[in-house]
């Protein structure tokens, strides 16, 4: 009877007798700890003092107790909230302990705290500069025309930086809201890339960079959101132009893929390649994290907010595609976007 009741609980659960020995554990608990179904002292199976303390208090007070149980699985730490409740089944008395996995909740909370801290930091720097220049213009530089013009130029740049940051935050929020809504419009990615290249021609000219588009004979029709894909390729191509080194070249290449091994269907691969200084492979896994920068000072000077590649990743995921980054120091970088064909 005890075993059938334990199996009916949709969480890992064990029943511990008043003598501190396990009386049973459901299949979920056995997957958590292989010895959870054995009739042995529970402290030999769940070797954490907090759990033992919660059990003892529950036996003594007959009131529910909570504790935390940390479990390591293949190098990953999993956090469980454990609820201990005093129960009686006929002649059987003991404590029912149920384990609830809260790892994702904890991680989400940590990500949220980091995000707020990063946003606060990114906004505080230009705001501090603006307030300082305003105070100076209201005081010592009130009648200094040269200083006023210089300070106003810096203030304009800092205000523009904050405006870009707010814009990227709004874009990221919209993309995350639509993450589960797959686009349904049939569009030609080649048309979008050609539009981006035309829009960036002045930026490329200023950097003395030549942008070329190759492989247009490939099939480039996908189901997508044209505005979001325009944002993706604007970000990738503009990054290649700005960070790839002046006087270089940026190539955008289309390739048809008969069957992508990850998407498991025909796809179109769009590669944005530059011949710049390249990226240390150590940084590549983190490039799509929010606010992650390899060179924070240079990124800010270029007008970067640290959110561009995070937005790209979310948009590509929404399109059920994937992004791949290949780079090495001194060998340039290639950012590839693989999208399932229409």
Secondary structure, 3 states (H helix, E strand, C coil): CHHHHHHCCCCEEEEEECCCEEEEECHHHHHHCCCCCCCCEHHHHCCCHHHHHHHHHHHHHCCCEEEEEEEEECCEEEEEEEEEEEEEECCEEEEEEEEEECHHHHHHHHHHHHHHHHHHHHHHHHHHHHHHHHHHHHCCCCCCHHHHHHHHHHHHHHHHHHHHHHHHHHHHHHHHHCCCCCCCCEEEHHHHHHHHHHHCHHHHHHCCCEEEEECCCCCCEEECCHHHHHHHHHHHHHHHHHHCCCCCEEEEEEEEEEEECCCCEEEEEEEEEECCCCCCHHHHCCCCCCCCCCCHHHHHHCCCCCCHHHHHHHHHHHCCCEEEEEECCCCCEEEEEEEEEC
